[in-house]
């Protein structure tokens, strides 16, 4: 039976924090799991980072060029890179 843990969505191939860089960001579930894992790692290391980008609420669903979801995933990648740099010390 598969685990319901967000961490179970992605195997820990490299271990934290480097493993966070290979975490796929193809779906909202994967993005939310990444955010949860990063926030947990930061708390465990007594570190703080700005909040992750907010999840879009204004998508029209028409597949626009420059969709709000593209911007969200791009911003989340930058947030993840900053988190990994902070966790790497």
N, CA, C and O atoms as a GROMACS GRO file, in nm:
protein
  356
    1UNK      N    1   0.085  -0.118   0.000
    1UNK     CA    2   0.000   0.000   0.000
    1UNK      C    3   0.089   0.124   0.000
    1UNK      O    4   0.180   0.133   0.082
    2UNK      N    5   0.066   0.219  -0.090
    2UNK     CA    6   0.148   0.340  -0.096
    2UNK      C    7   0.130   0.427   0.027
    2UNK      O    8   0.022   0.433   0.086
    3UNK      N    9   0.236   0.494   0.062
    3UNK     CA   10   0.231   0.586   0.175
    3UNK      C   11   0.155   0.711   0.138
    3UNK      O   12   0.158   0.755   0.023
    4UNK      N   13   0.084   0.770   0.236
    4UNK     CA   14   0.011   0.894   0.210
    4UNK      C   15   0.096   1.016   0.243
    4UNK      O   16   0.048   1.129   0.231
    5UNK      N   17   0.219   0.996   0.283
    5UNK     CA   18   0.308   1.106   0.316
    5UNK      C   19   0.347   1.183   0.190
    5UNK      O   20   0.373   1.122   0.086
    6UNK      N   21   0.352   1.318   0.199
    6UNK     CA   22   0.396   1.395   0.083
    6UNK      C   23   0.536   1.356   0.039
    6UNK      O   24   0.567   1.358  -0.080
    7UNK      N   25   0.620   1.319   0.132
    7UNK     CA   26   0.758   1.282   0.102
    7UNK      C   27   0.762   1.156   0.016
    7UNK      O   28   0.858   1.133  -0.057
    8UNK      N   29   0.656   1.073   0.025
    8UNK     CA   30   0.654   0.949  -0.051
    8UNK      C   31   0.635   0.973  -0.200
    8UNK      O   32   0.652   0.880  -0.280
    9UNK      N   33   0.600   1.094  -0.240
    9UNK     CA   34   0.581   1.124  -0.381
    9UNK      C   35   0.712   1.118  -0.459
    9UNK      O   36   0.711   1.095  -0.580
   10UNK      N   37   0.823   1.139  -0.391
   10UNK     CA   38   0.952   1.143  -0.459
   10UNK      C   39   1.054   1.064  -0.378
   10UNK      O   40   1.065   1.085  -0.257
   11UNK      N   41   1.128   0.974  -0.442
   11UNK     CA   42   1.230   0.901  -0.367
   11UNK      C   43   1.343   0.994  -0.324
   11UNK      O   44   1.374   1.092  -0.391
   12UNK      N   45   1.402   0.961  -0.210
   12UNK     CA   46   1.513   1.041  -0.157
   12UNK      C   47   1.643   0.993  -0.220
   12UNK      O   48   1.718   0.916  -0.160
   13UNK      N   49   1.669   1.038  -0.343
   13UNK     CA   50   1.784   0.988  -0.417
   13UNK      C   51   1.916   1.046  -0.370
   13UNK      O   52   2.018   0.976  -0.370
   14UNK      N   53   1.916   1.171  -0.332
   14UNK     CA   54   2.042   1.235  -0.294
   14UNK      C   55   2.046   1.273  -0.147
   14UNK      O   56   2.153   1.307  -0.095
   15UNK      N   57   1.934   1.268  -0.080
   15UNK     CA   58   1.927   1.313   0.058
   15UNK      C   59   1.919   1.464   0.064
   15UNK      O   60   1.962   1.533  -0.028
   16UNK      N   61   1.863   1.514   0.172
   16UNK     CA   62   1.850   1.659   0.184
   16UNK      C   63   1.986   1.722   0.205
   16UNK      O   64   2.073   1.654   0.261
   17UNK      N   65   2.010   1.844   0.166
   17UNK     CA   66   1.918   1.925   0.088
   17UNK      C   67   1.930   1.905  -0.062
   17UNK      O   68   1.844   1.954  -0.137
   18UNK      N   69   2.033   1.835  -0.110
   18UNK     CA   70   2.052   1.821  -0.255
   18UNK      C   71   1.934   1.749  -0.320
   18UNK      O   72   1.901   1.778  -0.435
   19UNK      N   73   1.872   1.657  -0.250
   19UNK     CA   74   1.758   1.584  -0.304
   19UNK      C   75   1.642   1.675  -0.338
   19UNK      O   76   1.560   1.643  -0.424
   20UNK      N   77   1.635   1.789  -0.272
   20UNK     CA   78   1.527   1.883  -0.299
   20UNK      C   79   1.540   1.944  -0.438
   20UNK      O   80   1.440   1.986  -0.497
   21UNK      N   81   1.661   1.948  -0.492
   21UNK     CA   82   1.682   2.008  -0.624
   21UNK      C   83   1.628   1.920  -0.737
   21UNK      O   84   1.595   1.971  -0.844
   22UNK      N   85   1.619   1.790  -0.715
   22UNK     CA   86   1.570   1.700  -0.819
   22UNK      C   87   1.422   1.668  -0.802
   22UNK      O   88   1.365   1.590  -0.879
   23UNK      N   89   1.361   1.725  -0.701
   23UNK     CA   90   1.219   1.702  -0.675
   23UNK      C   91   1.139   1.754  -0.794
   23UNK      O   92   1.151   1.871  -0.828
   24UNK      N   93   1.058   1.670  -0.858
   24UNK     CA   94   0.982   1.716  -0.973
   24UNK      C   95   0.871   1.815  -0.935
   24UNK      O   96   0.812   1.805  -0.827
   25UNK      N   97   0.845   1.907  -1.024
   25UNK     CA   98   0.739   2.006  -1.004
   25UNK      C   99   0.647   2.003  -1.125
   25UNK      O  100   0.642   2.097  -1.204
   26UNK      N  101   0.573   1.892  -1.138
   26UNK     CA  102   0.483   1.878  -1.253
   26UNK      C  103   0.338   1.899  -1.216
   26UNK      O  104   0.255   1.931  -1.301
   27UNK      N  105   0.307   1.882  -1.088
   27UNK     CA  106   0.168   1.893  -1.043
   27UNK      C  107   0.162   1.975  -0.915
   27UNK      O  108   0.264   1.996  -0.849
   28UNK      N  109   0.043   2.020  -0.882
   28UNK     CA  110   0.026   2.093  -0.757
   28UNK      C  111   0.058   2.004  -0.637
   28UNK      O  112   0.115   2.051  -0.539
   29UNK      N  113   0.022   1.877  -0.644
   29UNK     CA  114   0.052   1.785  -0.533
   29UNK      C  115   0.203   1.775  -0.510
   29UNK      O  116   0.248   1.774  -0.396
   30UNK      N  117   0.280   1.766  -0.617
   30UNK     CA  118   0.426   1.760  -0.603
   30UNK      C  119   0.480   1.892  -0.548
   30UNK      O  120   0.572   1.892  -0.466
   31UNK      N  121   0.424   2.003  -0.593
   31UNK     CA  122   0.468   2.134  -0.543
   31UNK      C  123   0.438   2.147  -0.394
   31UNK      O  124   0.522   2.194  -0.318
   32UNK      N  125   0.318   2.106  -0.353
   32UNK     CA  126   0.282   2.115  -0.212
   32UNK      C  127   0.368   2.023  -0.127
   32UNK      O  128   0.404   2.057  -0.014
   33UNK      N  129   0.401   1.905  -0.180
   33UNK     CA  130   0.488   1.813  -0.108
   33UNK      C  131   0.628   1.872  -0.093
   33UNK      O  132   0.691   1.859   0.012
   34UNK      N  133   0.677   1.937  -0.198
   34UNK     CA  134   0.808   2.003  -0.190
   34UNK      C  135   0.807   2.111  -0.084
   34UNK      O  136   0.898   2.118  -0.002
   35UNK      N  137   0.704   2.195  -0.084
   35UNK     CA  138   0.695   2.303   0.015
   35UNK      C  139   0.695   2.245   0.155
   35UNK      O  140   0.765   2.295   0.243
   36UNK      N  141   0.618   2.138   0.177
   36UNK     CA  142   0.613   2.075   0.310
   36UNK      C  143   0.750   2.020   0.350
   36UNK      O  144   0.792   2.035   0.464
   37UNK      N  145   0.819   1.955   0.256
   37UNK     CA  146   0.951   1.898   0.286
   37UNK      C  147   1.052   2.007   0.316
   37UNK      O  148   1.133   1.993   0.408
   38UNK      N  149   1.050   2.114   0.239
   38UNK     CA  150   1.144   2.225   0.261
   38UNK      C  151   1.117   2.290   0.396
   38UNK      O  152   1.210   2.315   0.472
   39UNK      N  153   0.991   2.318   0.424
   39UNK     CA  154   0.959   2.382   0.552
   39UNK      C  155   0.996   2.293   0.669
   39UNK      O  156   1.041   2.343   0.772
   40UNK      N  157   0.978   2.163   0.655
   40UNK     CA  158   1.016   2.070   0.761
   40UNK      C  159   1.168   2.069   0.780
   40UNK      O  160   1.216   2.070   0.893
   41UNK      N  161   1.242   2.068   0.670
   41UNK     CA  162   1.389   2.070   0.679
   41UNK      C  163   1.438   2.200   0.742
   41UNK      O  164   1.531   2.199   0.822
   42UNK      N  165   1.375   2.311   0.706
   42UNK     CA  166   1.414   2.440   0.764
   42UNK      C  167   1.386   2.443   0.914
   42UNK      O  168   1.469   2.487   0.992
   43UNK      N  169   1.268   2.396   0.953
   43UNK     CA  170   1.234   2.392   1.096
   43UNK      C  171   1.330   2.302   1.172
   43UNK      O  172   1.374   2.336   1.281
   44UNK      N  173   1.363   2.187   1.113
   44UNK     CA  174   1.454   2.094   1.177
   44UNK      C  175   1.594   2.149   1.193
   44UNK      O  176   1.669   2.104   1.280
   45UNK      N  177   1.629   2.245   1.111
   45UNK     CA  178   1.761   2.308   1.118
   45UNK      C  179   1.758   2.444   1.186
   45UNK      O  180   1.859   2.514   1.191
   46UNK      N  181   1.642   2.481   1.239
   46UNK     CA  182   1.622   2.611   1.306
   46UNK      C  183   1.657   2.727   1.213
   46UNK      O  184   1.717   2.826   1.256
   47UNK      N  185   1.620   2.714   1.086
   47UNK     CA  186   1.644   2.819   0.987
   47UNK      C  187   1.511   2.876   0.940
   47UNK      O  188   1.407   2.810   0.950
   48UNK      N  189   1.515   2.998   0.890
   48UNK     CA  190   1.392   3.056   0.836
   48UNK      C  191   1.417   3.113   0.698
   48UNK      O  192   1.528   3.157   0.666
   49UNK      N  193   1.315   3.110   0.617
   49UNK     CA  194   1.319   3.159   0.480
   49UNK      C  195   1.185   3.224   0.453
   49UNK      O  196   1.084   3.190   0.515
   50UNK      N  197   1.183   3.317   0.360
   50UNK     CA  198   1.056   3.381   0.324
   50UNK      C  199   0.954   3.272   0.288
   50UNK      O  200   0.992   3.161   0.253
   51UNK      N  201   0.826   3.305   0.295
   51UNK     CA  202   0.724   3.205   0.259
   51UNK      C  203   0.734   3.167   0.111
   51UNK      O  204   0.784   3.244   0.030
   52UNK      N  205   0.687   3.047   0.078
   52UNK     CA  206   0.687   3.008  -0.063
   52UNK      C  207   0.587   3.094  -0.141
   52UNK      O  208   0.501   3.158  -0.081
   53UNK      N  209   0.598   3.095  -0.272
   53UNK     CA  210   0.503   3.173  -0.351
   53UNK      C  211   0.361   3.120  -0.330
   53UNK      O  212   0.342   3.000  -0.312
   54UNK      N  213   0.262   3.209  -0.335
   54UNK     CA  214   0.124   3.163  -0.316
   54UNK      C  215   0.076   3.084  -0.438
   54UNK      O  216   0.116   3.110  -0.551
   55UNK      N  217  -0.011   2.988  -0.412
   55UNK     CA  218  -0.071   2.909  -0.519
   55UNK      C  219  -0.167   2.999  -0.597
   55UNK      O  220  -0.248   3.070  -0.536
   56UNK      N  221  -0.160   2.998  -0.729
   56UNK     CA  222  -0.246   3.084  -0.809
   56UNK      C  223  -0.395   3.054  -0.788
   56UNK      O  224  -0.435   2.940  -0.767
   57UNK      N  225  -0.473   3.159  -0.795
   57UNK     CA  226  -0.619   3.144  -0.782
   57UNK      C  227  -0.692   3.206  -0.900
   57UNK      O  228  -0.815   3.208  -0.903
   58UNK      N  229  -0.617   3.258  -0.997
   58UNK     CA  230  -0.680   3.333  -1.106
   58UNK      C  231  -0.665   3.266  -1.242
   58UNK      O  232  -0.684   3.333  -1.344
   59UNK      N  233  -0.632   3.140  -1.248
   59UNK     CA  234  -0.616   3.072  -1.376
   59UNK      C  235  -0.752   3.057  -1.444
   59UNK      O  236  -0.850   3.016  -1.382
   60UNK      N  237  -0.756   3.090  -1.572
   60UNK     CA  238  -0.882   3.080  -1.648
   60UNK      C  239  -0.899   2.942  -1.710
   60UNK      O  240  -1.008   2.909  -1.757
   61UNK      N  241  -0.792   2.861  -1.711
   61UNK     CA  242  -0.801   2.726  -1.764
   61UNK      C  243  -0.798   2.716  -1.916
   61UNK      O  244  -0.831   2.611  -1.971
   62UNK      N  245  -0.759   2.823  -1.985
   62UNK     CA  246  -0.758   2.821  -2.131
   62UNK      C  247  -0.620   2.794  -2.190
   62UNK      O  248  -0.603   2.800  -2.311
   63UNK      N  249  -0.522   2.764  -2.108
   63UNK     CA  250  -0.388   2.734  -2.159
   63UNK      C  251  -0.315   2.854  -2.215
   63UNK      O  252  -0.245   2.843  -2.315
   64UNK      N  253  -0.332   2.967  -2.151
   64UNK     CA  254  -0.271   3.092  -2.198
   64UNK      C  255  -0.119   3.082  -2.202
   64UNK      O  256  -0.058   3.013  -2.120
   65UNK      N  257  -0.059   3.151  -2.297
   65UNK     CA  258   0.085   3.168  -2.300
   65UNK      C  259   0.120   3.261  -2.184
   65UNK      O  260   0.067   3.372  -2.176
   66UNK      N  261   0.206   3.217  -2.094
   66UNK     CA  262   0.236   3.297  -1.975
   66UNK      C  263   0.134   3.275  -1.866
   66UNK      O  264   0.104   3.367  -1.789
   67UNK      N  265   0.079   3.156  -1.858
   67UNK     CA  266  -0.021   3.122  -1.756
   67UNK      C  267   0.032   3.149  -1.616
   67UNK      O  268   0.153   3.141  -1.591
   68UNK      N  269  -0.059   3.181  -1.526
   68UNK     CA  270  -0.018   3.207  -1.387
   68UNK      C  271   0.052   3.087  -1.326
   68UNK      O  272   0.135   3.102  -1.237
   69UNK      N  273   0.020   2.966  -1.374
   69UNK     CA  274   0.086   2.846  -1.322
   69UNK      C  275   0.232   2.840  -1.364
   69UNK      O  276   0.315   2.793  -1.288
   70UNK      N  277   0.264   2.888  -1.483
   70UNK     CA  278   0.404   2.893  -1.527
   70UNK      C  279   0.484   2.984  -1.434
   70UNK      O  280   0.595   2.949  -1.392
   71UNK      N  281   0.428   3.098  -1.401
   71UNK     CA  282   0.494   3.191  -1.309
   71UNK      C  283   0.509   3.132  -1.171
   71UNK      O  284   0.611   3.151  -1.105
   72UNK      N  285   0.406   3.058  -1.126
   72UNK     CA  286   0.411   2.995  -0.994
   72UNK      C  287   0.525   2.894  -0.987
   72UNK      O  288   0.606   2.896  -0.894
   73UNK      N  289   0.532   2.805  -1.085
   73UNK     CA  290   0.637   2.703  -1.083
   73UNK      C  291   0.776   2.764  -1.097
   73UNK      O  292   0.871   2.714  -1.038
   74UNK      N  293   0.789   2.870  -1.175
   74UNK     CA  294   0.918   2.939  -1.187
   74UNK      C  295   0.958   3.000  -1.053
   74UNK      O  296   1.072   2.987  -1.009
   75UNK      N  297   0.863   3.068  -0.988
   75UNK     CA  298   0.891   3.128  -0.857
   75UNK      C  299   0.924   3.021  -0.754
   75UNK      O  300   1.010   3.041  -0.668
   76UNK      N  301   0.855   2.908  -0.762
   76UNK     CA  302   0.880   2.799  -0.668
   76UNK      C  303   1.020   2.741  -0.689
   76UNK      O  304   1.085   2.702  -0.592
   77UNK      N  305   1.067   2.736  -0.811
   77UNK     CA  306   1.204   2.689  -0.838
   77UNK      C  307   1.306   2.782  -0.773
   77UNK      O  308   1.404   2.736  -0.714
   78UNK      N  309   1.286   2.913  -0.785
   78UNK     CA  310   1.377   3.008  -0.721
   78UNK      C  311   1.373   2.992  -0.569
   78UNK      O  312   1.477   2.996  -0.503
   79UNK      N  313   1.253   2.976  -0.513
   79UNK     CA  314   1.237   2.958  -0.368
   79UNK      C  315   1.311   2.832  -0.323
   79UNK      O  316   1.378   2.832  -0.220
   80UNK      N  317   1.296   2.724  -0.401
   80UNK     CA  318   1.363   2.598  -0.369
   80UNK      C  319   1.514   2.616  -0.371
   80UNK      O  320   1.583   2.568  -0.281
   81UNK      N  321   1.567   2.684  -0.473
   81UNK     CA  322   1.712   2.707  -0.481
   81UNK      C  323   1.762   2.787  -0.361
   81UNK      O  324   1.868   2.756  -0.307
   82UNK      N  325   1.687   2.887  -0.320
   82UNK     CA  326   1.726   2.966  -0.202
   82UNK      C  327   1.725   2.879  -0.076
   82UNK      O  328   1.812   2.891   0.009
   83UNK      N  329   1.624   2.791  -0.065
   83UNK     CA  330   1.615   2.703   0.051
   83UNK      C  331   1.732   2.606   0.056
   83UNK      O  332   1.791   2.584   0.162
   84UNK      N  333   1.767   2.548  -0.057
   84UNK     CA  334   1.879   2.453  -0.062
   84UNK      C  335   2.009   2.524  -0.027
   84UNK      O  336   2.092   2.469   0.045
   85UNK      N  337   2.028   2.645  -0.077
   85UNK     CA  338   2.148   2.721  -0.044
   85UNK      C  339   2.155   2.748   0.106
   85UNK      O  340   2.261   2.737   0.167
   86UNK      N  341   2.042   2.783   0.165
   86UNK     CA  342   2.038   2.810   0.309
   86UNK      C  343   2.065   2.682   0.388
   86UNK      O  344   2.141   2.684   0.485
   87UNK      N  345   2.003   2.572   0.348
   87UNK     CA  346   2.022   2.445   0.419
   87UNK      C  347   2.163   2.390   0.402
   87UNK      O  348   2.212   2.317   0.488
   88UNK      N  349   2.228   2.424   0.292
   88UNK     CA  350   2.364   2.374   0.266
   88UNK      C  351   2.468   2.449   0.348
   88UNK      O  352   2.583   2.407   0.357
   89UNK      N  353   2.426   2.560   0.406
   89UNK     CA  354   2.512   2.636   0.495
   89UNK      C  355   2.614   2.717   0.426
   89UNK      O  356   2.693   2.785   0.491
   0.00000   0.00000   0.00000
